[in-house]
Amino acid sequence: MQGTLALNRAELRRYLSRVSDRWQLDGAFLGGSALTSVAADHGLAAETEPRFTLVLVTDSFDAVPWLERVRVAASLWDAGEMGAAVEPYCYTRTEFERQRDSVSAVRDAVWHGLDLLVFI
């Protein structure tokens, strides 16, 4: 895989709006092989379909079970409009602080991806 997918900024705005209708976001980060050529750079040819990694952070998740957070976040994503599927990670601020550097997909999205609350 070479280069990057063109981002559908309008759809990203709509996605963030759909998520924000449910939860007030404190952070949103986008990364993954669909955003960059990370897979090619690291020789990960086994991944045939590019994916976005999406990290959502809000204390509104506190009362929502982990799998429900992920299910809803994924169901709001329009892979057709975005050009690739998404793998969401949904954390409260406390969970995010614990996981940010220990989960490689989250770390990469935060440090090398886009801060959607700034980008959009």
CORJOSUL-V132355 format. One record per backbone hydrogen bond with DSSP energy under -0.5 kcal/mol. NH is the residue of the N-H (numbers start at 1). CO is the residue of the C=O. If there is no record, write none. Layout:
[[NH/CO] [NH/CO]]
This chain:
[[5/34] [9/7] [12/8] [13/9] [14/10] [15/11] [16/12] [17/13] [18/14] [19/15] [20/16] [21/17] [22/19] [23/19] [25/23] [26/57] [27/57] [29/55] [30/114] [31/53] [34/51] [35/32] [36/32] [41/37] [42/38] [43/40] [44/39] [45/43] [47/44] [48/46] [50/48] [52/85] [53/31] [54/52] [54/87] [55/29] [56/54] [56/89] [57/27] [58/91] [61/58] [62/59] [63/60] [64/61] [65/63] [69/65] [70/66] [71/67] [72/68] [73/69] [74/70] [75/71] [76/72] [77/73] [77/74] [79/77] [82/78] [83/79] [84/79] [85/50] [87/52] [88/86] [89/54] [91/56] [91/89] [96/92] [97/93] [98/94] [99/95] [100/96] [103/99] [104/102] [107/103] [108/104] [109/105] [110/106] [111/107] [112/108] [113/108] [113/109] [114/30] [116/28] [116/114] [117/28] [118/115] [119/115] [120/116]]
